[in-house]
Amino acid sequence: MNQILNKEPVKRAEKSIKEFDPNLKIIILEKTARTAQDAATALGCNVGAIIKSLLFRAGDNFVLCLVSGDKRCSLNKLKKILDEKDVSMASPDDVKKITGYTIGGVSPVGHLKKVKIYVDINLDRFTTLFAAAGHPNCVFKIELNQLIKLTSSETKEITE
């Protein structure tokens, strides 16, 4: 299991997390947490407390949306917020290129390119949240106010 922590994307996520708060730890799950439901089962928490990091292409730009595992990101709300007609899910290649992570392990931090980040307001239902840390088997635990600071994100109503 420990070789997972040596993987470059995990190290990159961990570096950002530890620089922000040395007490935050990467949790390695024995079973993959590729989906929010898998992660919730592995952690024994509500699926809504799992943060999905979703990358969207908006015109020529990209935006990362951090949403609750039990919610869907609303393209219409994103279009309004960004004032952009053309908003769609980023392709797996773009996700890799912009964040440096593969889908299933996209962390809210440690991206290769700087992207605007929005946190869905609905995450405030949970005291403790879990987000991916660069690999489908790695997550970290964080509180919403810490997450907002860590990611320098804006809170918005972005789910349907």
N, C-alpha and C positions, 0 to 999 in steps of 0.2 A: 504493500500500500504506500510506503513512504516515497517510492520513486515518483508518485504523482506530484508530491510537493516540489520535486526538482524540475518539473516541466516548466518551460519558459513562461507560458501564459499564467500559470499559477503563481510563479515567483513575481511576475509583474503586478498581478492583482494584490498579492500579499504585501509587496513593497508599499503600494499606495495606502493600503489599509493600515499597516503598522506605522507609517509616517504620520498618519492622521491620529491614531490612537494605539499605542503599543499593547493595550489590553485586549484589542480585538483579535480573535483567533480564527484560523481556518479550520473548519470541521471537515474531516474526511468521512464520507459516507461509504459503507460497504457496498450498497446497491446504488446504481446510477440514479441521479436526480435530473434526468434530461427534461422531464416535464414537471410542472408545478405540483401535480398530483403525486408523482413519484417522490419528490422532495418532501412533501407534507407527510406522506406515509413513512418515509425513512426517519423523519425528525419527530413524528408524533405530534404534529401541530396542524392548525387549520390551514387549508390550502390558500386561503386569502392572505396569510402571513408570509407567503413565499413571493418574493419580488421577481416579476418577469422583466428582463431587460430587453426591450424590443427596439430595433433600429428601423427608422423610416427614412425613405428618401423623399425630400421635399424640394422639388425643382432640382437645382444643382447642389443642394445642401443635404446634410443628414441631421437627424435629431433622434436622440435616444429617449425612450419613454419607459419609466419605471412604474409598472402597474401591478396591482394585486393579482395573485394567482387565480382568483375566482372571477376576474373581470376581463372584459375585452376592451382593447384600446379602440376608441372611436375615431375613424378617419375623418368624419365630418367635423368633429370638435377640433381635431388637429389642424384641419384646413382653415378653420376660422381663426384659431390662435396664431397660426403661422401666416395667415393671409396668403395662402398658396393653393392654387387649384389642383395641382398635380402632386398628391401625396400617396405613397404606396409603401408596402413592406420592402425593406432593402433585400437584395438578393443575398444568398449565402456567401458569395464571393465578396460582395461589398461589406457584409458584416465582418468578415475576416480581415479585409483591407483596412477598414476604418477602426474597428475595435481591437483587432489582433486576436480575437477569440472566435471559436466556432460555435454555431448555434447549439444551445443546450448547456453551454458553459459561459455565456456572455456575462461578464461582471459589470456592475455599475461604475467601476473605476479602473484605472490603468490602461486606458485606451491608447492606441498608436496615434490617432489623430484627435484633436480637440473637437468635441461635439457639444451642441446645446443639449441640456438634459432637463426633462420635465418629470416631476414626481406626481403621480396621481394622488389627489386629495383623499381618496378612499382608503389609502394605506393607514390613515390615522385611526382606523378601527382596532388596530393591534398595537400592543405595547412593544412586543419584540418581533422583528422581521428577520427573514433569512434571504440572502442574495447569493447568486453564483459567484465563485471565485476562480474563474478561468478554466474550469474543467467540470464535466457533468457529475463528478463525484465530490466536488469541493464546494462548500458554502461557507458563509460567515454570518454571524448573528449581529444585528445592529438595531438601534432604536431609530424611529423616524426622524427626530430632530438631528441626530448624528448623521444619518444618511443624507439629509438635505445639506448639511455643512460639508460633509465628505465629498459630495458630488457637485457642490456649488450649483445646485439645481433650483428651479422654480417650481412651486407647487401649483398645479392646475387641475381642473376637472377634465380629465381626458378619457374617461371610460364611459361605456354605455350601460 
